[in-house]
Amino acid sequence: MVRHYLLFFLLLSGLLLFKSAGVTGPSAALASAADEENKRLIQAPAIGKSIFFDKNLSEPVGVSCATCHNPQHAFADSRAVSPGAVQANLGQRNAPSLMYAALIRPITLESRVTAQGELIMAPEGGLFHDGRARDLLEQVQSPLFHKQEMNLPDRATLAQRMRKADYSPALREWVGEENWNNDEKLNQFAFRALVEFLREPLFRPFDARIDDFLAGDENALTVVEKRGLEVFRNAGKCADCHLLEADQWSKPLLSDFGYDNLGVPSREKPDPGLGGISKKEVEIGQFRAPTLRIFPIFLDPLGNLFLKLIEVFPISILGSRRGQCVPFFLCYIGTHGVIMREIRHCAADTTATGVSLWNETAEA
């Protein structure tokens, strides 16, 4: 036993001496590379934030990521349609919230059983309303060059403008001299920084009262909200897509991020949605189900206000405690025949104006 202890201490002493002598080699090189990578990960969110708010990264200048993904509106756009840098190139869609976007899985095909008992493979996940970006890294790149968004002509222009930015000294130190003058490498570092910024805890607070309720706190919701939850789970069938169970994260994201056609009207010409990407007729008009955790205003992907729900049901139990309002009944009302009497009963405590708005909409 004593011999074993002696051998252990001799080996430990040798390792310490080896390290203190500044030994180089493959192991030391790997350790150095790991340290450099960790340093970059720590610095990345701050760099990404600077890029996110940079209004010089558009053509013409004046539009940043934050212009449409407004921090004051849960990093979404309260306008019906998000205008781009070129006002004449107005798009058809509303910019979605970036809250919890980093937790959306890359787009994949999942097996589903239809109401007719048929087994199909349906897409879930991905970024943008139509799923055209496989993951967050693809998503952060597209708006910079899209003609209806930030409208930069090419990647070389992006790199040139970042080199002239106020934050360029920090960016240069972060990417390293060997990458600073290489346009493509500099851009890849910028895209990575944006992704790391969107992964910050700020974008995934999980501080809604629905979390407390689902964890067992019966007092987290009011009586009215509990009645709303009952409709959400049953008559409304909202929970069929806006899942109340934890799936890919420790708490529910309130969406399966699947794609559906709810029959919402298009703006001007029909918007093919997912079908425009997949080229499958069955997927024409389908859009990804959003998370109901954070919504500053109820706009569908095409910019339609869902029955003025923000005024009818000021019930903030699904959203953040920071003031965003996410009532139940966002989806399926009007298109899937939710029982109006039950919903009106749940709205009994709203203002007279709110009830009036609801009655006008329900009767239309």
VENWO-V203873 format. One record per backbone hydrogen bond with DSSP energy under -1.0 kcal/mol. NH is the residue of the N-H (numbers start at 1). CO is the residue of the C=O. E is the energy in kcal/mol with one decimal. If there is no record, write none. Layout:
BEGIN
nh->(NH & NH)
co->(CO & CO)
e->(E & E)
END
This chain:
BEGIN
nh->(5 & 6 & 7 & 8 & 9 & 10 & 11 & 12 & 13 & 14 & 15 & 16 & 17 & 18 & 19 & 20 & 21 & 22 & 23 & 29 & 30 & 31 & 32 & 33 & 34 & 35 & 36 & 37 & 38 & 39 & 40 & 41 & 42 & 43 & 44 & 47 & 48 & 49 & 50 & 51 & 52 & 53 & 54 & 59 & 62 & 66 & 67 & 69 & 70 & 70 & 73 & 75 & 77 & 82 & 85 & 89 & 94 & 100 & 101 & 103 & 104 & 107 & 108 & 110 & 112 & 114 & 117 & 120 & 122 & 124 & 125 & 126 & 127 & 131 & 133 & 139 & 140 & 142 & 145 & 146 & 149 & 150 & 151 & 152 & 158 & 159 & 160 & 161 & 162 & 163 & 168 & 171 & 172 & 173 & 174 & 175 & 176 & 179 & 180 & 182 & 186 & 187 & 188 & 189 & 190 & 191 & 192 & 193 & 194 & 195 & 196 & 197 & 198 & 200 & 203 & 204 & 210 & 213 & 214 & 215 & 216 & 217 & 218 & 220 & 226 & 227 & 228 & 229 & 230 & 231 & 232 & 233 & 234 & 236 & 239 & 240 & 241 & 242 & 243 & 256 & 260 & 274 & 275 & 275 & 276 & 277 & 278 & 279 & 283 & 284 & 285 & 286 & 287 & 288 & 289 & 299 & 300 & 303 & 306 & 307 & 309 & 311 & 312 & 313 & 315 & 317 & 323 & 336 & 343 & 344 & 345 & 346 & 347 & 348 & 350 & 355 & 356 & 357 & 358 & 359 & 360 & 361 & 362 & 363)
co->(1 & 2 & 3 & 4 & 5 & 6 & 7 & 8 & 9 & 10 & 11 & 12 & 13 & 14 & 15 & 16 & 17 & 19 & 18 & 25 & 26 & 27 & 28 & 29 & 30 & 31 & 32 & 33 & 34 & 35 & 36 & 37 & 38 & 39 & 40 & 43 & 44 & 45 & 46 & 47 & 48 & 49 & 51 & 150 & 55 & 52 & 64 & 65 & 68 & 76 & 70 & 70 & 95 & 93 & 149 & 86 & 301 & 203 & 98 & 100 & 101 & 134 & 124 & 122 & 120 & 118 & 114 & 112 & 110 & 108 & 257 & 105 & 133 & 128 & 127 & 135 & 136 & 138 & 142 & 142 & 146 & 143 & 146 & 144 & 154 & 155 & 156 & 157 & 158 & 159 & 165 & 167 & 168 & 169 & 170 & 171 & 172 & 176 & 176 & 179 & 182 & 183 & 184 & 185 & 186 & 187 & 188 & 189 & 190 & 191 & 192 & 193 & 194 & 197 & 200 & 201 & 317 & 209 & 210 & 211 & 213 & 212 & 216 & 217 & 222 & 223 & 224 & 225 & 226 & 227 & 228 & 229 & 230 & 231 & 232 & 237 & 238 & 238 & 241 & 241 & 287 & 286 & 272 & 283 & 273 & 274 & 274 & 275 & 280 & 281 & 272 & 283 & 260 & 129 & 258 & 297 & 304 & 300 & 298 & 305 & 306 & 308 & 308 & 309 & 313 & 315 & 320 & 332 & 339 & 340 & 341 & 342 & 343 & 345 & 347 & 351 & 352 & 353 & 354 & 355 & 356 & 357 & 358 & 359)
e->(-2.1 & -2.4 & -2.3 & -2.2 & -2.3 & -2.1 & -2.2 & -2.5 & -2.5 & -2.1 & -2.2 & -2.2 & -2.4 & -2.4 & -2.2 & -2.7 & -1.6 & -1.7 & -1.3 & -2.4 & -2.4 & -2.3 & -2.3 & -2.3 & -2.3 & -2.2 & -2.2 & -2.2 & -2.4 & -2.2 & -2.1 & -2.2 & -2.0 & -1.8 & -1.9 & -1.6 & -3.0 & -2.4 & -1.7 & -2.0 & -2.5 & -1.6 & -1.2 & -2.5 & -3.5 & -1.5 & -1.0 & -2.3 & -1.1 & -2.1 & -2.0 & -2.0 & -1.3 & -1.8 & -3.6 & -1.9 & -2.2 & -2.5 & -1.7 & -1.5 & -1.5 & -1.5 & -2.4 & -3.5 & -2.9 & -2.9 & -2.2 & -3.2 & -3.3 & -2.4 & -2.7 & -2.8 & -3.0 & -1.3 & -1.7 & -2.0 & -2.2 & -1.3 & -1.4 & -1.4 & -1.9 & -2.3 & -1.9 & -2.6 & -1.3 & -2.3 & -2.4 & -2.3 & -2.0 & -1.8 & -1.8 & -2.3 & -3.1 & -2.2 & -2.0 & -2.6 & -1.9 & -1.4 & -1.2 & -1.2 & -2.8 & -2.5 & -2.3 & -2.2 & -2.0 & -2.7 & -2.2 & -2.3 & -2.1 & -2.0 & -2.3 & -2.1 & -2.1 & -1.5 & -2.1 & -1.9 & -1.8 & -2.4 & -2.7 & -1.3 & -1.8 & -2.6 & -1.1 & -1.6 & -2.1 & -1.9 & -2.1 & -2.4 & -1.8 & -1.8 & -2.7 & -2.2 & -2.1 & -3.0 & -2.0 & -1.1 & -1.4 & -2.8 & -1.3 & -1.8 & -2.1 & -3.0 & -1.4 & -1.7 & -1.3 & -1.4 & -2.8 & -2.0 & -1.4 & -1.5 & -2.6 & -1.7 & -2.5 & -2.7 & -3.1 & -1.5 & -2.1 & -2.5 & -1.7 & -1.5 & -2.0 & -1.6 & -1.5 & -2.8 & -2.4 & -1.1 & -1.0 & -2.7 & -1.6 & -2.9 & -1.9 & -1.8 & -1.2 & -1.4 & -2.1 & -2.4 & -2.5 & -2.5 & -2.3 & -2.7 & -2.5 & -2.2 & -3.1 & -2.0)
END
